[in-house]
Amino acid sequence: MALMPVTDSMFLIAESREHPMHVGGLQLFELPDGAGPDYVSDFHRELLELADVRPLFRRRPRFPVGTVGQFAWGNDDQLDIEYHVRHSGLPRPGRVRELLELVSRLHGSLLDRHRPMWEFTVIEGLQGNRFATYSKIHHALLDGVSALRLLQTSLSPDPDARDVRPTWSPRVRSNVFDKPRRREEVDPFTAAGRLVKDVAGLGGAATRVVNEAFREQAATLAFQAPRSMFNVPITGARRFAAQGWPLERVKAVGRAASATMNDVMLAMCAGALRRYMLDLGALPDRPLVAAVPMSLRARAGGGSAETSLGGNAIGLILCNMATDEPDPATRLATIHDSMLKGKAVYHGMSRLQITALSAIPLIPLAIGTIPGLTTITPAAFNVLISNVPGPRDPLYWNGARMQGVYPLSIPYEGQALNITVTSYAGSLEFGLTGCRRTVPHLQRLLGLLEESLQELEKATA
């Protein structure tokens, strides 16, 4: 039995029919040369024959579903691979529009807690000599950084390689029911001393956050975000939109404005959200505040590759999105300054301290399932925007080139829109996941992202 960290179990505790807590990914592949009409169905059949499964993908909550929360993992010794690995087809004409509709429906359904909490769907019938795969896994098992890293290590940069195995199946065969490798041994007295030191430092760290936030007028405090159309109760149905942009266009704007690629990505989102909400007559007078997760994996200690991939390790920066500012160049400068101040606040802190302080604006998400709470409590922030670095070079699955990878994430109660971005082979891939009822015309945001990037290019030329 493996105990869950609080950062993992909270995703199980907060889950309900209206609040699925899994992340996902949509991958587009080009059919390899010489692929016949049965290529995709044969591909699916081959996946079902891979009965060897990583320990991470055999985990399920150990305690009954009806308990208050699940706090430990157990191993499933009767894993049904045909349940987890599925085959689906698109209605004609098999456009991206039909693909996104299918993925939206798949992403809105809950994972079964009586089984390991992941699913993988192979999708055929896509126009352009392509097929797609959609994967989803519970956030209690993996965060977005871990999921993308696992995908990257599973595929191959060699188009001629034919030994590629899916993310759930290791290349080296092992006993199907073995246990995950243990982390490197750590002296318990040393670990306890480090924990006491970190906890003792939280008081001073919290004081420093508040002092610096008040001293710097541009800094953003939690619960100072304006009420917006996104900060309302949500349903469990999802809508998903995705598109990629050349990474060089984004980097060129960053070079011209002395800003980072992440700053430009946030400015693209700010410009698109500003126009989207203006068109709906719903733009607040005060600027939107984005919660921007940052990975803490570089701060993690040693351990096996398997265990280092699992779980969650994230901090949070609150960013002023300057949506009240009509000039795109000024908006980008404000975002750049806000992100610098947010990073400076955490400078010198341990991973535990960053996690604890980052949890403050996440408190409404954890208790947001209480009926009516989101309508009476202030919003800690308005929208979640994540940037997960991805593979730089093209990857292949037994000769099929991965054309694009688009992340799907979690809208929360009081947070109806989630924007997650990743980079892949010279492209910046946007995945927009929204509550189907609350966020109308989600697809329109893709066109507005392009308009926003064009405005930034003109403003920094």
N, C-alpha and C positions, 0 to 999 in steps of 0.2 A: 504494500500500500504506500503510495506517495502522497504526502500532504501538499495541498495547494497553497501557494502564496496568496495573500489577500488581494494583490493586484490581478490575480487570475480568477479567484472565486467570486469576486464582485460582479463579473460579467454573467455568471450563472445566477447569482442572487437577484440581479436586476432584470432578468429576462422574463418576458410574458408574451402572449400572443401579439400584442400591439408593439412589442419591443424585441424583435429578434436580435441576438447579439453575436452574429457571425460575420466574418469578413469573407471576401471572395475575389476572384480574378477571372477576367475574360481574356482568353488567348486566341488570336487568329493565326492560322497556319496556311501556307501555300502547299497544295498537293505536290508531291515530288514528281519528277519526270517519269512518265510511263505508268502513273497510277491509274488503275482500272476503275470501273463503276462500283466495285465492291470494296474499294480501299478502306473507306471509313468503317464499314461494318466489320471488316477483317481486323482493323486496328482495334476496335472495341473488343472483339473476341480475344485478341492477344492480351489485352489488359486483364481480362478475367482469368487468364491462365497464370498470372503472377500472384501466387498465393502467399508468398513471403512478404510480410508487412512490417514496417518499422514499428518499434515499441510506441513511439509518439502517436501513431495512427491506430493503436489498439486501446488507447486510454478511453475510459468513459467514467462519468461520475460514479463513485463507489456507493454512495448512500441513496436511498429511495428518492424518486422524483418529488414526492410530496413533502419532503422535509423543508425546513426554512431555507437552507442553502447547502450546497455541496462543497465540502472542504477537503476531500481526498479523492485521488484517482485510483481506479482499479483497472485490471487488464481484462479485455474481452477474449475469452478462450473459445468462442464460437462465432468468430467474425464471418459475416456473410458478404463476400466481396461483390456478389451480384447486386446486393442492395445498395452498396456504396458507389459502384461504377456503372453508370447508366448510358443509354443511347437514345438520342432524340433527333428529330428532323424538322427543318423549317418548312412552312407552307410556301408555295411558289408566290412570287418570283425569287424568294430567298435573298431579299435585300438586307442591308444592315439594319434597317428599320424593323424588320421581322425578327432579326436576331436579338436586338435590344428589348423588344417586347417579351420574347421568351425568357431572356435572362432576368428581366424585371420580375416576372412571375416566380421564377425559381428562387430568386434572392429574397422573396417575401415569405417563404415557408420556413417554419421552424425545423431545426435539426432534432432528431429523436435522441433523448437523453438515455434511453435504454441501450443504445449502441454507441460505438465510437463516433464522435460528433464531427463528421466530415462527409462530403459527397463530391463526386466528380462526374460530369456529364459531357459526353462526346456529341457534337452537333454537326450534322451534315446538311447539305442542300443550300450552302451559302454561295451566292454568285461570285464570279471571278476565279473559278478553279481553286476554291478555298474550303476549309472546314474550321470549326471552332471548338474550343473546350472551355467549359465553365467549372470552376472549382470553388467550393466554399468549405470553411472550417471555423469552428467556434473560436471566438476571441479569447476564451479561457485557455485554449491550447496554443495559439500563436498570435503574435501581433503582426502588423503589416510588413515590418522590416524582416522578420523571421520567415514569413511566408514567401516573400520575393527572393530571399537568399536561398531558400530550399528549392524553389523553382529553378533558379540559376544553376545550382549545383547538379540538378537532375538532367538538364539539357546539355547539349554539346556544341562547341563552336565549330566542330568539324562536320561539314555536310555529308561526308561519306561514312561517318560513324553509324554503326548499327547495333550498339550495345546500350542505347539509352533506355532507362527505366523510369517509370512515373515517380512522382514525389513520395508516394507512400511505400515504395518498394526499394530496398537497398540493393546495390549492385553485388555486394558480397552476401551470400546466403547465410542465414543464421536460423536457429530454432525459432519457429513461428511464435512460440509462447515464452520467449526469453524476456528478461526484465531489462529496462534501460540501464546503460552503464552508469555507475555512480560518479558523482563529481569527485575531483581530487580532494583528498583528506585535508581538513583545515583544523588546526588546533582550536578546540572549543573555547579555551580561556582567551586566546587572542581574538577570536570572533566576538565573544561576549564583550570584551573590552572595547573593541571597535564600535559595537552597537551602542554601548553606553555613551561613548564619546560623541557619536553622531546625534543621538537623541538629546544629549545635553546641549549640543550646539544649535538645536532647532529654535530655541527661544531667541538667541541672538540673531540667527539668520532671518527669522520672521520679522523681528524688529527692523533689521536692515532693509528688508523688502519694502516695508511700509514707509520708512523714512526716505528711502531713495525715490519711491513712487511719488510722494508728496513734494520732494525737493525738485524733481524733474517734471516740469509741467507737461511734457509730451508722454510721460510714462502712463501706462494703462493699469488701472486697478480692477480687480475682479468685482463684479456686481455693479459696475458703472456703465455697462453697455445699455443702449436704448432698447426699448421694447420694439420688436420687429415682427413681420409676418412669419418669420421662421421660428419664433420663440413661443410656440403654441402646442397644445396636445396633438399627438400624431396617431395614425393607425398603423397596422402591420403591413399593409400593401406598399410596394415599392415601385418607383420608376427610375430607370437608369439611362444615362446618356454618356457617350464617350467619343473622344476624338483626339488625334495627335497633331502636334505642331513641330516644325523643324527646330531642333534645339539651338542651332546656330542663330536663328532669328532672335531668340530670347537672350542668348549670351551677348549678341551685338548690342542690344539695348542696355544690358548691364554694363558693358565696357564703356559705352558712351556716357552713362549716368553715374559711373563709379559705384555701382550697386551690384549685389550678388544675383546669381540666377534665381535664387529663391525669392529675393525681393521683387524681381520682375514678374515671376509667376504670381505672387500675391497681388501685385499691381494689376495684372491681367484680370484676376478674379474680382478685385475691387471695382475696376471700370465696368466689368460685365454686370456685377450685382447692382451697381449704381443705376445703369441704364434699365436693367430688368425691373427694378423696383420703381423707378420713375415712370415707366410705361404702365405699371399697375397702380400708380398713385399711392405707393406704399413706402417711399423712401423716408426714413427718419431724419429729423433736423440734425441730430448729432451723428458722428461717424460710427459705422459698424465696428465691432470688435471681433477679431478672429482669434480662435484658439489654435495655435500652431504647435503640434507635438514635435518633440525632438527625441531622437533615439539616445539611450544611455548605454548602449551595448559596448561602446568603447571603454566605459568605466567598469564593466563587469569583470569579475575575477576569472580564474581558470575554470576548466571543466571540459567535458567531452564535447565533441561537435554536436552530438545528438541533444544533450541537455542544454547547450548554449543556444540552440535554435528554438526551444520551446519557451512558453511563458510570455510575459510582457515586461518591457523595460523602457518606459517613456517618461519624459518630463513635458512641461507645457509652458509656452510663451504666449502672452496675450498681446496682440498686435493691433494698433490703431490703423484701420483700413482707409481712413480719410475719404470716405464716400460722400462727405459733405463738400468736398473740394472738386470743382469742375475741371481744373487744369490737370491733365494727366502727369506732367512732369513734377508738379508740386505734390501730387498724390504719391508718386513713387518715392520722392525724397522723404516724405513723412513716414511712409512704410519702412524705408531703410533705417531711418533714425529710431523708430519705435522698436524694430527688431534688434538693433545694436544695444539699446538700453535694456531690453528684455534679457539678452544673453549676458550682459554685464552683471545683472542682479545675481545670477547663479554662479558667477565666477568664484572658484575656490571652494564650492560646496561639494560634499560627498554625494554619491548616488542616492543614498537614503534621504538626505536632506532635500535634494531636488524633488524626489518623488513625493515626499510629505508636503512640501509647499505647493507643488503642482496639483495636489489633490484638493486644495481649497476651492478653486473654481469648478471642480468636478463634482462637488457635493450635491448640487441640484440634480445632476444626472443620476447619481446613486439613489436618491430618494424621490426622483421625479415620477415614479409609478404610483405614488399616493394620489388618489383622485383629486383633481382641482388644484394641486399644489402649484403647477406651472402658471396658473392664471393669477396667483397672488404674490408670488415671490419674484424678485428682480432677476433679470437674466445675467449670468456671470459673463457670458459672451454671446455672440449672435450666430456664428457659424464655425464649424471645424474645417480647417484646411491643412492637409498633410502632404508632405513631399518625401517620397521614399526613393532614394537612389537605386537605379536598376542597372542591368548589364549594358556595357558600352558597345559590345560587338554582337552581331547577329547570332542567334542560337538556333539549333536544329533538333528535331525529334525524329531520329532515324530517317533523315533525308528531307523531312518536311520543315521548311524554314518558318520560324515564328515571325510573322509579319507585324504583330503588335500585341501589347499586353496592357490591359486596362483594369485598374483596381476598383473594386466595389467595397464600400464600407458601411458604417452603421449610422443612420439617423437616430437620435435619441429623443426621449420625451422633452419637449421644449427646445429641440434642436432639429428642425425638420429637413435640413439640407446638410450633406456632408460632401466635401470636395477632396478627393485624394488624387495625387499626381505622382507619376513615376517616370523615369527616363529609360529609354531603350534604343540602342543602336542609332543614336543621332536624332531621336525624336522625344518630345515631351508629351506624355500620354495622360490625358485628363479623364478621370472617372467621376461622374456626378451622380450621387445616390440621394434620392429625395422621397419623402412621404408622398404617395400617389395622390392623396386627396388635398394636401396642404400646399404643395408646390406646383402650380399649374404651368403647362407649356415648358417643362424642364429642358426639352430639346432646344428651345430658343436661346438658352444660355450659351450653347456652343457657338452660334453665330455671333453673339455678343462678345465672347472671348476673342474671336478673330478681330472684331472691330476695336476692342480694347488694345490688342497688340499693335494694330495699325496706328492707333492714336499715339501709343508710346514710341513707336518708330519715328513718326513725324516730329514728335515733341523733342526727341533727343538727337535728331539728325544734325 
